[in-house]
Amino acid sequence: MQKIDQIEQLIEAHLHFLDQEFSHPQTIKNEFIHFYQWFQNKTLQDIWTFEQINQLIQQQVLSTPASDFLIEQISEQLHFALVHDLNDTTKIADIIPVLTIDKIAQYVASKSGHRQRLIRTIVNNPAFSAMITQLIQHSIQDYLDNSVMVKHVPGVSKFMKMGKSVLESVADSNLENTIQNYLQKNILKLSQMSEHVLNQNFNEQKLYQFQATLWHKIKDLPLSVLKNYIEVQDLPQTVNLANEIWEHVKQSEYTQKQVHDGVYTWYIRNQERTFSQLFRDLNINEALIENELQNLLEPIVQSMVSSEYLRQRTRLYLEKFYYSEQVTQILRIQH
């Protein structure tokens, strides 16, 4: 394209004007505020459709795996947090408010219906029945074999063995099998007894007291106690395993359907709300735009100006404009 002096002078004048304007912080501030004032009155459906939002989430969140670098950074940050020196001098109570703990304790204790259903589910599980049967059986056998009277009172050991032999002869089986058969036949009764005992020991008052007692035991412990329960050196493997689970879960049809329907429900509920209203949900208002975001973005714009990036990009479009046929005809310039 042949350069024309008059057009080049106009382009340079235009670029110089923009450089001067955007070198003033007040100009940048005004533009951010004006943009926000325009944008805040737009509704969600004015700008984006549900399909656009859903496609973005599906692609970037569900379909895109986390990079190895991101996983490594998560592992490093967790490691840094767990080994930080502050953990030795910071108590659990310093970061968890006691009133919140009390509210949680009251809430958990008040859910008697949920608790009773959970206990009933546990005691009626075959694994629980097997555990109780083995525990009772081993306790009886241990008592017969190792009680204090058997060890220290003369003649008791012989008496116990004789009693055991009598029971075995009457039952026509060894004592262990006899006890096991009894427990298996009465496992329903044992489960009901277990459920009754557990409900008694986990009623609202006792459960609340248990939680309160537990809090008083741990509240003064330093945060470094977490290292007793988390293997710091295994964090890379742990984070990788968690990521593998997440990658599988997020790509499942179940998760994709849940996200699709959840986003759709949110969109339908909010599509007629303005961005100002949506921003308020995120604690973003004009004061934040003016005082915080503008201060963050201003250095970026200033850097774009000083590095001539903005000038180079602007020149590209100014050349297209000034060398267009319409403008050259206005300027009465022949190509």
N, C-alpha and C positions, 0 to 999 in steps of 0.2 A: 504494500500500500504506500502510495506516494505521500510524503509528509507535506503539509501546507502550513506555512509559518503562522498565518492568522489563527488557524485552529489550534496549533501547538501552544500559542500564547494564551488562548482561551482555556485550554486544558490546564496549563501551568497555573494560571490565575485561580481557576476553580480549585485545584489541589492545594494551593497556598491558602486559600480561604478556609477550606476544610481543616487543614493542619492548625491554623490559628484558632478556629472555633473549638476544636476538640482538645486543644491544649489547655483549655480552661476547665477546671474541675466542675464549675457551676453548670457548664453546658452539658457535661455527662450526667450530672445529677438531674437536671431538668428533663433530659431525654428519658432517663429511667422512670421518672415520676409520670411523665406524659404517657409512656408506654403502659405503665401499670394502670393508670386511670382509664386508658382505652381497653386494656385487656380484662380488667376486673369486671366490667359490665357485660362481657360476653358469657353466654351460657355454655355448658359443657358440650351440648349438642351442636352449638354454632361452630365449634372447632374440630371436634373429633367424634367419630361414630363408635359404637360399641365394637364393631368388627376390627377397627384399627387398634383400639386399646387391647382387645383380647389377643389379636395376632402378635402384638408387641410382647405381651406377657408370655404367651405360649412359646414364642421363638426365643426370647432372651432369657427367660427364667426357667422354663420347663425343658426346652429342647437343647439349650446350650450348656454343655458341661462346664464345671468350674475348672479353670486352668490349674496346672501343676503349681505355678507360682502363687496363685491365690491360696491354694490349700497349704502350701509351705508357709505363707504369711500368717494364716490363721493359727497354725501350729506354733509359730514363733511368738505371736502375740499372747497366746494362752500361756506359753512357757514363761514369757517375760512377766506376765501378771502374777503367776503362781510363785515365782522365786524373788519377787520384788522385796526389797528391804522393809518397806512399809508394813508388810504382812506380819512382821515380828512385833511391831508396836501398835498395830491397829486391832482392836477387839471386835468381835462379831457384833456386839451391841452398838459399836460406833457407826456401823453402816446399815443396820437393820433397826428401824424404830420399834420400841417396845410396844407402843400402842397398836401398831399394825400386827405384831405377833399376837397380841391379846385378841384382836378382832378375828384373826385367822383361827385361833384356838376356840373362840366362842362359835364361830361358823361351823367348824368341823364337828365340835361337840353337839351342836344342835341338829345335825343331820342323822337323827336316830333311825329313820326309815331306811336311808341308804346304807347305814352301818349294819343294820339287822339283815338286810338282803345280802350284803357282802359276806357277813359271817355265815349265813345259811348256805350260800354258794360254796364257801370254803369247806365247811364241815361235811357237806354232802358230796364232796369230790372224792373219788376213789383213792387218790393219792393221800389225802388227809386221813381217810379211814385206815389205810395201810400203815401210815406213820404212827397213828395212835395205837393200833394193834401191836406193832413192834415195840413201841415205847413201854406199854404196859407189860408185855411179855418179858422184855429184857429187865424191867424193874423188879418183877416178881422173882425171876431167875437169879438176879443179882442179890436180892435180899436173902434167898435161900442159901446162896453160896457164900455170901460175904458179910452177913449181919454181925453186929458186935457180940450178940449173945452166942452165936455159933462159934466165934473165935475165942471168947474169953470165959464162958460158963461151961464147966466140965459136964459132959454128958449130953449137952444140947445138940451138938453136931450129930451125934449118933441118933438122937431122937428125931431130928429134922430129916435125916436120911431115911429113918424107918417110916416116918409119916409120908415122905415122898414115895417110898416103895408101896405103901398101902394104897395111896391114891392111884398110882400107876396100875396096880393089880386090879383095883375096882373098876377103873376106866378102861382096862385092857389096852392101854397105850402109855407111852412115856408122858411125863408131866408137861413137857413143852408142847406136845401135840394136843394134850387135853385142854391146856389154857388157850391155845390158838383156836381150837374148834369152838370153845365157849365164846371167845371174843368175836369170831366170825359170825356166829349165830345171833349174837347180841349187838352187832355193830350199829344197827339202827338206833337202839337205845343209847349206846355210847355216844353216837353223833348228836342225838337230841340233848343228852346231858352236857356235851361239850358246847353246843350252841347256847344252852341256858347259862352255863358258867361264863362263857365269853361275853354274853350280853350283860350279865351282872357286873363283870369286871370292866366293861367298856360302856357303862352308862354315861349320860351327859356329864355328871359331876366328876366322876372318876377320870374320864377321858380328858376333861378340861384341866384337872389337877395334874394329870400325867404330862400334858403338854407344857403346863406352867413350870412344873418341876424340871422338865428337860431343858426349857429355856434358861432357867436360873443356873443350870449346870454348865451350859455352853456359852452363855452371853459374855463371860469374861475371858474366854479363850481367844488367843490371837488367831488371825486369819491364816497364819502359817500352818495351823493344824490341818488344813485341807490337804497338805502334802502327804498326810498319813493315809489318805483315802484315794488320792490320785497319783498314779505313777507318772511323774514328770517326764522321765526318760522315754516313756512309751507314747507320749503325745503325738508324734508323727504318725505312728501306726493307728492310734485311736481316732485321730482326725480323718485319716484315710478310710477307716472302716465306716465312720459316720457318713463320709461323703459317698461311699459305695451304696449305703442304705438309701441316702437321699436321692442319688441318681436313679436308683431303681424305682423308688416311690414316685418321684416327680414325672417319670415317663410312663407310669401305669395309666391305664384308661380311667381308673377311678379318680386319680388326682386331676387329670386333665378335664374330666367332666365336672368335678367339684369346682375347679378354678373357673371354668367356662360359666357355670351357672352362678357362681358367686359374683363374678365380674358383671354378668348380665343383670343380676338383681341390684347390685350397687349402681350400675349405669342407669337403669330405669328409674331408680329412686332419686338420682341426682342430675339427670340430663337437663332439667329445666332450671337448675340452680346456677347462679352466676359463679365465675371463678373467685370473686370476692368472698362469697359465702363458703366456697370450697377451701379457699386459703385460710379463712378463719378457723376451720376445723383443724388446720395444721399450725395454728398460731402465727400465721403470716398476715400482716396488715400493712397499711401504707407507711406507718412509722418504721417497721422493720425494713421495708424496701428502701426508704429514704436514708435511714441511719446505719443499717448493717449491710444489706446486700449491695447497696451503692458503693459503700466503702470497700467492699471486697472486689467489686468488678471494675472500679475506677482505675486501679493500677494496671489491669489487663488492657483497657482501652488506651491508657497512656503509653504502655509498652508497645502496643500496635502502632501508635503514632510515631514514637521515637525510633522504632526499628524500620520505619517506612513500609511495614507490611500493609497497613491500611492504605497508604498512598499508592502502592503498586496495584492492589486489588481495585482501588477506585479508578485509577488510570485506565485499566482494562475496559471498564464500562463507559467511562467518559469518551474514550476513543471511538467506541461503537456508536455512541450518541452523536458526537460532533462530526464524525465522518459519514453519518447516515445521509441518505439522499435528501430527506426532509430538511435537515439542518443546513446542509450546504446550499440548498435552494433559498432558504431564508437569508443566509449570509451572502447569497449570490456568488458562490464560488464554483468555478468549473473544475471538474476532476481532470 
